[in-house]
Amino acid sequence: MEENRTRKSMLLHSCCGPCSTAVITRLIPDYRITLFFYNPNITDAGEYGLRRDEQRRFLEEFSREKSVSIAFLEGDSHAEIFFDAVQGLEDEPEGGRRCEACFSLRLTETAAQAAAGGYDCFDTTLSVSPHKDYDAIVRIGQNLARAYSVPFAGGNYKKKNGFAESVTLSERYGLYRQSYCGCDFSRRDR
């Protein structure tokens, strides 16, 4: 465990277990990870619970299998936080300004938690998805890094077949894979 002390600490925002698989696999050699499950955008309580529980199950199985320790931190799940953040953007298309407001909401809380917790940096699993705008995520993350004085790692985890790797790992661990991002609007548009 001595090498564990030499790795930087990262607060990693995760949208779900499946997206976290490939990202954690890539980051664990270089970082001591605390996974931050902060997703008030998952507006259906049953869906939220299922995704949170699958995230925890993956972390437990992965940690046991790899003999690593990954802490779990859960943020506030009240959907009202999300609806307030996207007010006026309800009719935006999927991938538009509403999604950027959602990224900003979740990354702002991640940056705030990273600063308060004394982490060396923060990042998000959102960028593993081919459906998420990497440039928007990085722009938001870098602005928050300046505001909170905590570096944003900004990994582009869809590179080197990251999404395909997450699908393979999700199948291997038997994870529930959702068909929409989590908000009522994306469910409506699917």
C-alpha positions as a Markdown table, in Angstrom:
| # | Residue | x | y | z |
|---|---|---|---|---|
| 1 | Met | 0.0 | 0.0 | 0.0 |
| 2 | Glu | 3.0 | 2.3 | 0.1 |
| 3 | Glu | 2.6 | 3.1 | -3.6 |
| 4 | Asn | -1.0 | 4.2 | -2.8 |
| 5 | Arg | 0.4 | 7.2 | -1.0 |
| 6 | Thr | 2.4 | 8.4 | -4.0 |
| 7 | Arg | -0.6 | 8.5 | -6.3 |
| 8 | Lys | -2.6 | 11.7 | -6.6 |
| 9 | Ser | -6.0 | 11.8 | -5.1 |
| 10 | Met | -8.9 | 12.3 | -7.6 |
| 11 | Leu | -12.6 | 13.0 | -7.0 |
| 12 | Leu | -14.2 | 11.3 | -10.0 |
| 13 | His | -17.7 | 12.2 | -10.8 |
| 14 | Ser | -19.6 | 9.2 | -12.2 |
| 15 | Cys | -22.8 | 9.2 | -14.1 |
| 16 | Cys | -23.3 | 5.4 | -13.8 |
| 17 | Gly | -21.5 | 2.1 | -13.2 |
| 18 | Pro | -21.1 | 1.2 | -16.9 |
| 19 | Cys | -19.4 | 4.5 | -17.8 |
| 20 | Ser | -17.2 | 4.3 | -14.7 |
| 21 | Thr | -15.8 | 0.8 | -15.7 |
| 22 | Ala | -13.3 | 1.8 | -18.4 |
| 23 | Val | -12.5 | 5.1 | -16.8 |
| 24 | Ile | -11.6 | 3.6 | -13.4 |
| 25 | Thr | -9.5 | 0.9 | -15.1 |
| 26 | Arg | -7.5 | 3.6 | -16.9 |
| 27 | Leu | -7.1 | 5.8 | -13.9 |
| 28 | Ile | -6.4 | 3.4 | -11.0 |
| 29 | Pro | -2.7 | 2.9 | -11.7 |
| 30 | Asp | -2.1 | 6.7 | -11.3 |
| 31 | Tyr | -4.8 | 7.9 | -8.9 |
| 32 | Arg | -6.4 | 7.2 | -5.5 |
| 33 | Ile | -10.0 | 7.5 | -6.6 |
| 34 | Thr | -13.0 | 8.6 | -4.6 |
| 35 | Leu | -16.0 | 8.1 | -6.8 |
| 36 | Phe | -18.6 | 10.8 | -6.5 |
| 37 | Phe | -22.1 | 9.7 | -7.6 |
| 38 | Tyr | -23.9 | 13.0 | -8.1 |
| 39 | Asn | -26.8 | 12.8 | -10.5 |
| 40 | Pro | -29.9 | 14.8 | -9.6 |
| 41 | Asn | -30.6 | 14.7 | -13.4 |
| 42 | Ile | -31.8 | 11.0 | -12.9 |
| 43 | Thr | -35.3 | 12.2 | -12.1 |
| 44 | Asp | -37.0 | 8.9 | -11.6 |
| 45 | Ala | -36.3 | 7.6 | -8.0 |
| 46 | Gly | -36.4 | 3.9 | -9.0 |
| 47 | Glu | -34.0 | 4.5 | -11.9 |
| 48 | Tyr | -31.7 | 6.6 | -9.6 |
| 49 | Gly | -31.6 | 3.8 | -7.0 |
| 50 | Leu | -30.9 | 1.2 | -9.6 |
| 51 | Arg | -28.0 | 3.1 | -11.1 |
| 52 | Arg | -26.5 | 4.0 | -7.7 |
| 53 | Asp | -26.7 | 0.4 | -6.5 |
| 54 | Glu | -25.1 | -0.9 | -9.7 |
| 55 | Gln | -22.3 | 1.7 | -9.3 |
| 56 | Arg | -21.7 | 0.5 | -5.7 |
| 57 | Arg | -21.8 | -3.2 | -6.7 |
| 58 | Phe | -19.2 | -2.6 | -9.5 |
| 59 | Leu | -16.9 | -0.7 | -7.1 |
| 60 | Glu | -17.1 | -3.5 | -4.6 |
| 61 | Glu | -16.5 | -6.3 | -7.1 |
| 62 | Phe | -13.7 | -4.4 | -8.9 |
| 63 | Ser | -12.0 | -3.4 | -5.7 |
| 64 | Arg | -12.0 | -7.0 | -4.4 |
| 65 | Glu | -10.8 | -8.4 | -7.7 |
| 66 | Lys | -8.0 | -5.9 | -8.2 |
| 67 | Ser | -7.1 | -5.5 | -4.4 |
| 68 | Val | -7.6 | -1.7 | -4.6 |
| 69 | Ser | -9.7 | 0.7 | -2.5 |
| 70 | Ile | -12.1 | 3.0 | -4.2 |
| 71 | Ala | -14.1 | 5.2 | -1.9 |
| 72 | Phe | -17.8 | 6.0 | -2.7 |
| 73 | Leu | -19.4 | 9.4 | -2.0 |
| 74 | Glu | -23.0 | 10.2 | -2.9 |
| 75 | Gly | -24.3 | 13.7 | -3.5 |
| 76 | Asp | -27.7 | 15.1 | -3.2 |
| 77 | Ser | -30.2 | 13.3 | -5.4 |
| 78 | His | -33.2 | 15.7 | -5.3 |
| 79 | Ala | -34.5 | 16.2 | -8.9 |
| 80 | Glu | -35.5 | 19.7 | -8.1 |
| 81 | Ile | -31.9 | 20.7 | -8.2 |
| 82 | Phe | -31.7 | 19.5 | -11.8 |
| 83 | Phe | -35.1 | 21.1 | -12.9 |
| 84 | Asp | -33.9 | 24.5 | -11.4 |
| 85 | Ala | -30.6 | 24.2 | -13.4 |
| 86 | Val | -32.3 | 23.6 | -16.7 |
| 87 | Gln | -35.3 | 25.9 | -16.3 |
| 88 | Gly | -36.1 | 27.5 | -19.7 |
| 89 | Leu | -34.2 | 24.8 | -21.5 |
| 90 | Glu | -36.8 | 22.1 | -21.4 |
| 91 | Asp | -37.4 | 22.2 | -25.2 |
| 92 | Glu | -33.7 | 22.1 | -26.1 |
| 93 | Pro | -32.7 | 19.1 | -28.2 |
| 94 | Glu | -30.7 | 16.3 | -26.6 |
| 95 | Gly | -27.0 | 17.3 | -26.7 |
| 96 | Gly | -27.8 | 21.0 | -26.7 |
| 97 | Arg | -27.8 | 23.8 | -24.0 |
| 98 | Arg | -29.8 | 21.8 | -21.6 |
| 99 | Cys | -27.1 | 19.1 | -21.5 |
| 100 | Glu | -24.4 | 21.7 | -21.0 |
| 101 | Ala | -26.4 | 23.1 | -18.1 |
| 102 | Cys | -26.6 | 19.6 | -16.7 |
| 103 | Phe | -22.9 | 19.0 | -17.1 |
| 104 | Ser | -22.2 | 22.3 | -15.4 |
| 105 | Leu | -24.5 | 21.4 | -12.5 |
| 106 | Arg | -22.8 | 18.1 | -11.8 |
| 107 | Leu | -19.2 | 19.3 | -12.4 |
| 108 | Thr | -19.7 | 22.4 | -10.2 |
| 109 | Glu | -20.7 | 20.2 | -7.3 |
| 110 | Thr | -17.8 | 17.9 | -8.1 |
| 111 | Ala | -15.3 | 20.8 | -8.1 |
| 112 | Ala | -16.8 | 22.2 | -4.9 |
| 113 | Gln | -16.5 | 18.8 | -3.2 |
| 114 | Ala | -12.9 | 18.3 | -4.5 |
| 115 | Ala | -11.9 | 21.7 | -3.1 |
| 116 | Ala | -13.5 | 21.1 | 0.2 |
| 117 | Gly | -12.0 | 17.6 | 0.5 |
| 118 | Gly | -8.5 | 18.6 | -0.5 |
| 119 | Tyr | -8.3 | 16.4 | -3.6 |
| 120 | Asp | -5.4 | 16.9 | -6.0 |
| 121 | Cys | -7.8 | 17.0 | -9.0 |
| 122 | Phe | -11.3 | 16.1 | -10.2 |
| 123 | Asp | -12.7 | 14.6 | -13.4 |
| 124 | Thr | -15.8 | 12.9 | -14.8 |
| 125 | Thr | -16.8 | 9.7 | -16.5 |
| 126 | Leu | -19.1 | 11.7 | -18.8 |
| 127 | Ser | -16.5 | 11.9 | -21.5 |
| 128 | Val | -16.5 | 8.1 | -22.1 |
| 129 | Ser | -19.9 | 8.4 | -23.9 |
| 130 | Pro | -20.0 | 9.1 | -27.6 |
| 131 | His | -23.2 | 10.9 | -26.9 |
| 132 | Lys | -21.6 | 13.6 | -24.7 |
| 133 | Asp | -19.8 | 16.7 | -26.0 |
| 134 | Tyr | -16.2 | 16.3 | -24.8 |
| 135 | Asp | -15.3 | 19.9 | -25.7 |
| 136 | Ala | -18.2 | 21.3 | -23.6 |
| 137 | Ile | -17.2 | 19.1 | -20.7 |
| 138 | Val | -13.6 | 20.3 | -20.8 |
| 139 | Arg | -14.5 | 23.9 | -21.2 |
| 140 | Ile | -16.8 | 23.7 | -18.1 |
| 141 | Gly | -14.3 | 21.6 | -16.1 |
| 142 | Gln | -11.4 | 24.1 | -16.9 |
| 143 | Asn | -13.6 | 27.1 | -15.8 |
| 144 | Leu | -14.5 | 25.3 | -12.6 |
| 145 | Ala | -10.8 | 24.4 | -12.0 |
| 146 | Arg | -10.0 | 28.1 | -12.0 |
| 147 | Ala | -12.9 | 29.0 | -9.8 |
| 148 | Tyr | -12.2 | 26.3 | -7.2 |
| 149 | Ser | -8.4 | 26.1 | -7.5 |
| 150 | Val | -8.5 | 22.4 | -8.1 |
| 151 | Pro | -7.1 | 21.0 | -11.4 |
| 152 | Phe | -9.5 | 19.3 | -13.8 |
| 153 | Ala | -7.9 | 16.2 | -15.3 |
| 154 | Gly | -10.2 | 16.4 | -18.4 |
| 155 | Gly | -9.5 | 12.9 | -19.7 |
| 156 | Asn | -11.1 | 12.0 | -23.0 |
| 157 | Tyr | -12.0 | 8.5 | -22.1 |
| 158 | Lys | -13.8 | 7.7 | -25.4 |
| 159 | Lys | -10.3 | 7.6 | -27.0 |
| 160 | Lys | -8.7 | 4.2 | -27.6 |
| 161 | Asn | -12.1 | 2.5 | -27.8 |
| 162 | Gly | -13.1 | 3.6 | -24.3 |
| 163 | Phe | -16.8 | 3.3 | -24.9 |
| 164 | Ala | -16.4 | -0.2 | -26.4 |
| 165 | Glu | -14.3 | -1.1 | -23.4 |
| 166 | Ser | -17.0 | 0.1 | -21.0 |
| 167 | Val | -19.6 | -2.0 | -22.8 |
| 168 | Thr | -17.3 | -5.1 | -22.6 |
| 169 | Leu | -16.6 | -4.5 | -18.9 |
| 170 | Ser | -20.3 | -3.8 | -18.2 |
| 171 | Glu | -21.1 | -7.2 | -19.7 |
| 172 | Arg | -18.3 | -8.9 | -17.8 |
| 173 | Tyr | -19.6 | -7.5 | -14.4 |
| 174 | Gly | -23.3 | -8.0 | -15.4 |
| 175 | Leu | -24.1 | -4.3 | -15.0 |
| 176 | Tyr | -27.5 | -2.8 | -15.8 |
| 177 | Arg | -27.0 | -0.5 | -18.9 |
| 178 | Gln | -29.6 | 2.2 | -19.2 |
| 179 | Ser | -31.0 | 3.4 | -22.5 |
| 180 | Tyr | -31.1 | 7.1 | -21.7 |
| 181 | Cys | -29.1 | 9.6 | -19.7 |
| 182 | Gly | -31.5 | 9.8 | -16.8 |
| 183 | Cys | -33.5 | 13.0 | -17.1 |
| 184 | Asp | -37.2 | 13.1 | -18.1 |
| 185 | Phe | -36.3 | 15.0 | -21.2 |
| 186 | Ser | -33.9 | 12.4 | -22.6 |
| 187 | Arg | -36.4 | 9.6 | -21.8 |
| 188 | Arg | -39.1 | 11.6 | -23.6 |
| 189 | Asp | -36.8 | 12.1 | -26.7 |
| 190 | Arg | -35.8 | 8.4 | -26.8 |
